[in-house]
Amino acid sequence: NFLCVHKKLRSKRLAPVLIKEVTRRCNVRGIFQAVYTAGAVLPTPVASCRYYHRSLNPKKLIEVGFSRLAPRMTMARTLKLYKLPDAPLLPGLRAVEKKDVPACTRILAKHLSKFKLHTEFDEADFEHWFLTREGVVYCYVVEDPTTKEITDMLSFYALPSTIIGNKQYPTLRAAYSFYNVANTVNMIDLIQDALILAKQLDFDVLSSSYAPFDIFLPPLWPKRPRS
């Protein structure tokens, strides 16, 4: 899922060699079309988006240089502004289980059908990509207490980074929003619970490049008091 080049070997035109090898391996499996993402504009983009980051552990993020203290803000005020509830707020929210795979596959497929370009997940795909694996991926569903029907879901995956030369904080624990389906609940409420769950799991930040984030994430941003 990721193409990485050692820092000492970058700018030596290794990426095209690796991409050619990835392409070859896809071709021998009968795959001749693929989608990729890049930080630079390469021909020919079909979509573009930006990353959004919501701090979960602002003190650590500021101290390691991931973010900075806002002008005229103290650390104490920042921690207060970014504070989240101690537990999720949506009724019926629980960790996904294997028995939920058929229902989750259906509601995810219905949600993704709204987009012209999307991944098609079958039940085997869903089980592989979404069933919670500690330190890898986390998925939660909303179950109707009366009908026991799965109505909504949220998910995020772990992508930690090594902080070089920092003995106090050797690792930055980042969670990345994966797929979220809000049918019976408000998307803002769903993502707020994702933030709470990620915080409970000791993640430092929740990030996403999912396009609608620019619509539903700002209400979850702390409102800084005017000085």
Secondary structure, 3 states (H helix, E strand, C coil): CCCCCCHHHCCCCHHHHHHHHHHHHHHCCCCCCCCCCCCCCCCCCCCCCCCEEEECCHHHHHHCCCCCCCCCCCHHHHHHHCCCCCCCCCCCEEECCHHHHHHHHHHHHHHHCCCCCCCCCCHHHHHHHHCCECCCEEEEEEECCCCCCEEEEEEEEECCEECCCCCCCCEECEEEECCCECCCCCHHHHHHHHHHHHHHCCCCEEEECCCCHHHHCHHHCCCCCCC
